[in-house]
Amino acid sequence: MALKKRTLQLALILALCLAGACSVQLQPGATLPFSPLITPAASAPTVYDNPVYGFDFPDPYVLRVGEQYYAFSTNVGDVHIPTLHAPNLTDWTFVGDALPQLPTWAEQTTGLTWAPGVLQRGDSYVLYYVTRDRASNRQCISLATSTEPAGPYLDHSATPFVCQTALGGSIDPYPFVDQDGMAYLLWKNDGNCCGLPVGLWIQALSDDGLSLQGEPTELIERDLLWELPLIENPALWEHEGAYYLFYSANWWESRYYAVGYAVCETITGPCVKPLTVPLFKMTASVLGPGGEALFTDTEGNLWMVYHAWTAPYTAYPAGARRMYIDPVTFVDDQPVIRGPTHEPQPLP
């Protein structure tokens, strides 16, 4: 009877504690009489507050796998591809280097691994990224594979995947999957390295994402005043049968770095820029927003992830390119991006 009474008392205490109506202090060495089978669920966030990751994380790319989110960025310090994980859009945690080892053909010097993008094909993941080709001394695109979204990714290549050496090299790979399931890779030729023209390109990928098909097509060039000295970082989205090609332009280490866009009739063009000014640009507190990528959340809402400087800094070491997110909508077939925001905002 005493044991039964004690068990009922413990059950009552536990119920009160789970309801938040008690305060329990355990003495050193004490243990709970049993482990509860029910753990109160954490409340889902209702707001996001930029920057959503408060450390340097340039050229971010977000991959959603089910209800989990993974983010990848240009190299920081001696980490080739910094990688974050989050169970939602606000609680980002650093999980490591997605690419611990570069291929043998690549220059092993730190600071030359840029702008990753990840393509999921079934149970496999393909990481496209930029590194320095030792033979040509140009930045080129390579790929690595993994069975886990956060990696580690392994690159067994003997040569670069894409490298337009005559056009200065190739950087900023961006995988895109069309409505019919066909995958494509977009990128920029790195002409600004050596006084050559700069354009954004697209080419079809094989079903597994490991090889190219057909020939590359140039979609747009730098031809607007605000874009000087370069355009880069393509990011593609399909809406109502049209293809919206977002890109960054101006100089990355500047408050004037910003995001523009073109509208393409088909996935390979022709493309027209509706505006002569940026679509998405600095505010008083958020400078140089760019390096963008697009993704959807678990509710189907479209987001742009990007990096930005915090005023007044637009250079290292005083500044950092932190990770921001803001929603993207379409009004009369025109993209509208709320932001850059720098204070708590309601989640859609």
N, C-alpha and C positions, 0 to 999 in steps of 0.2 A: 504493500500500500504506500509506503514512504517513497519507494522508487517511482511508482506511478504518479504520485503527487509532484515529485521533483521534475519528472518529465513534462508534466502539464505546465508547471511554472516556467521552465525553460522555453517551451513552445510559445507561451504568452509573451515572454520577454522578447523573443526573436520577432514575433509578429509586430510588437510595438516598435522595435528598432527599425524594421523594414518600412514601417509607416512614418518614421522620422520622429517618433514620440519618446525616445529614450536617449540617454547618454551613457555609454558603457566604457569603462576604463579597465584594461587588462593589466594585472600586475606582472612584473618580469617573470618569465618562465611559465605563465599561465597559458592554457590552450582552450579554444572553444570546445564545448561538449560534443558538437557535431557540426558538419558543414552544411549550410543551407543549399538546397537544390535550385533555388531561384535567385538570380542576381538582378537587381533593378537595372533596367536598360538606360543607357545614357540618352539624354535629350538630344534630338536632332537640332543642328544649328538653324537659326532663322535669319541670320545676317552673315555677310562676309565683310571683311575689313582689309582693304589694301594697304600695303603689300601683303599678300597672303603668305609669303615666305620672306622673312626679314633679313636674309643674307644674299650675297651675290649669287645670281642664278640667271645668267644671260641666255638669250635665244631659247626660251623654254618651249617644250613640246609636251602636251598632255595626252596620255593614252588612257582611255577608260576600258577596264576589263570587268564586265558584269557591274557590280556596285562599287568596285575599287578603282582608284585613280593612281596613275603613275606619271611622274614628270621627269624630264631629262633636259640637261642644259649643256651649253658650251663649257669647256674645261675651266675649272677653278683650282688654282694652286697646282698640285701634282695629281689631282683627280681628273682623269680623262673625260668621263661622262658622269657628272654628279647626278644622282637619282633620288627622287622623293617618292613617298607613298602617302596616301590619304584615304580614309574611309568616306570622306565627304569633300566639299570644296574649300574647307577652312583649316583643317588640322593636318598640315603637311609635316612630315618627318623625314629627315635624311636617312637613307638606307645604304648608301655606299656608291661604289664606282661600277657602273654597268659594263664598262669595257676595261678590265684590269690590264689587258695586254694588247699592244698594237701589233699589226702584221709586220713581217720582217722587212718589207719594202719601204716601210714608213720611217721618217725621221723620228727618233725617239726623244727629241727635245720636248719639254713641257711647253704648253701654251699654244699648240698648233692643232688641237682637236676641237672641232667646232660643230655647232648647229645640228644636233641629232634629230631624227624622226623615226618613229617605229611603226611598222606595218604588221598587223596580226593576220596570219593565214592559217586557219584551223587552230591546231594546238601549238603552232610555232610562231615565233616572233622574229622579225627581221629589223635590225637596227642599221639605218643609213646614217653616215656621219662623215665629217671632213677631217683629213689629216694631210701631212706634208709628204709628197712623193719624193724620195731621196734622189731618184734618177733625173727627174725633170726640174726639181726644186720648185714645184708648183703645188698649191693646195688642190687636193683631189678628193673625190667621193669614194668611200669604201662601204662594205656591208659586213655585218656579223649576225650570227643567229643564236637563239636560245629557246628553250622550252618553258622558261619562266619570264613573265613580263619585266621584272626588275633585273633580270640577268643572273649570273654573268653571261655576256655575249662573247662568242668566240669568232674571230676573224681568221680564216685559213687561206685567204686569197694570196696569190703570187704577184698580182698587179692591181692597180686601182680599178674600181667598177666603172666610174665615169671620170674622164679627165680630158678636157678640151685644151690641151697644152698650147695650141696655136692661138687660142683665145684667152690665154692667161691662166687656165685651170678651171675647175668647177667646184662650186661650194653651195651651201644651203639646201641640202636635199629635203624634199617634202613629199612623202607618200600620200596618195589620194586614191580612194576606191569609189568608182562611179556607181550609179544606180543599178547597173547590170552586173555588178560584182567585179568588173575588170579593174585592175590596179594600174596606176601610173606613178611615175616619179617626176617631180618638178625640181628645178635647180637654177642657179645663176652661173653664167660664165664670169670668171674672176678677172675681167679686163682691167678693172681699176688698179690691179697690181702693177700694171706696166703700160699705162697709157693707151689701152685698147677699148673699143666700144663694149658696153655692158648690156646684156639682155637676160630675160627669163625664159626658160626652156621647159619642154615636157616630152616624155617618151613613155610608151606603153611598157609594162612589165609582164613577165610570165606569170602563170597562176600562182606559183610559189614565191614570187617576188625576188628570185635569185638571179634572173637574167633579163636583159632588155629585148624588146621586140620592135621591129620596124626602125624608123629613123627619128631623130629628135626634131622637134619643131620649135622655133622661136616664137613666143607669144607676144611680148612687148619689149621695147627698148626704153632707155632713159631719154625723154624728150621734153620734159617740163622744167621750168626754171626752179621750182621748189625742190626738185629731185637732185639737183647738183650736190655732190659730184657723182652719185651712184644710186642705182636701185638694187635691191637684194631681197632675200628672204620671202620667196613666194609661198602663198597659202591659198588653196583652192576650195570653193564650196559651190554646190549646185543648188539652185533655188528656182522652182517653177520653170524648169527646162533651160535656164540660162546658167552659165558658169561665171562665178565671181572670183576674180583673181586679186587677192589682197597682196600687198607688198610693202616693204619698208624702203625709205629713201632719205636722201641727205646724208649727213655724216654721223655715224653711230656715237661718237664721243662729242655730242653737241645737243643743246636744248632743242634744235630744229629737226632732229630725227623724228620721223612721223610715219603714219600708215596711209597709203593711197589704195586705189582699187581700179580695176578694169572689168568690163563685162564682155564675155566671150560668147559668140553664137553657138559654137560647138566646143568640145573639150580641147581641140587643137586650134581654135580661133576661127575667124578673125576676132580680135579683141579691141575694144575702144575704151578709153579713159573718159568717163563722163565729167570729171572735175578737173580744173586746172590748179587746184589747191589740195592740201591733204584732207582726207576724210576724218582722221583721228590724230590729234596733235597735243602739244604740251598745254598744261595749265600753270598757274602760279606756283604750285607745289610739286607737280609731277612733270619732269622734263624728259624730252627725248623718248617718248614711248614708241616701241617697235619690237622687232624680232618676234613677230606674232605667229600664232598657230590657232587652229579652230578645233573645237571638240563639243560633244553634246553631253549633258548630264543624264542622270538616270530617269529624269522626267521628259527627256527629249528637248530641253532648252539648249539653244546654241550659245556658246561662250567663245570669247577670244582670250587667250592667255598671251601675255607679252611681258617684256621687261621695261623698266624705266628708272631713271635717276631721280633722287629726291633733292629738291632745291636746297642749297644753291649749287650743288656739285654736279658736274657732268664729266668727270674724269677720275681715274684711279690715281693715288690710293685713297684720297679723301672720300670718294663716292663709291657706290655699288649699283649694279643693275639688278634690282630686286624683282621678284615675280609678282605680277598683278593679273587679275582676271576681271572681265566685265562682260555683261550679256550683249548679244547681237540679235537684232530683230530686222525685219524688212517691212518698210512702209512704202506702198506704191512701187514695189520692186526696187527700192533703194535701201541699201544697208544702213542701219542706224546702230551706233555703238555708244552706250551710256558710259561716259567717262572721258578721260581717265579719272577714276574716283580715288579719293584718299581719306575716306571716312566711312563708318559703317553703313552698309547698304542692305536692304531687304533681299533675301533670296527669292527668285521667282516662285 
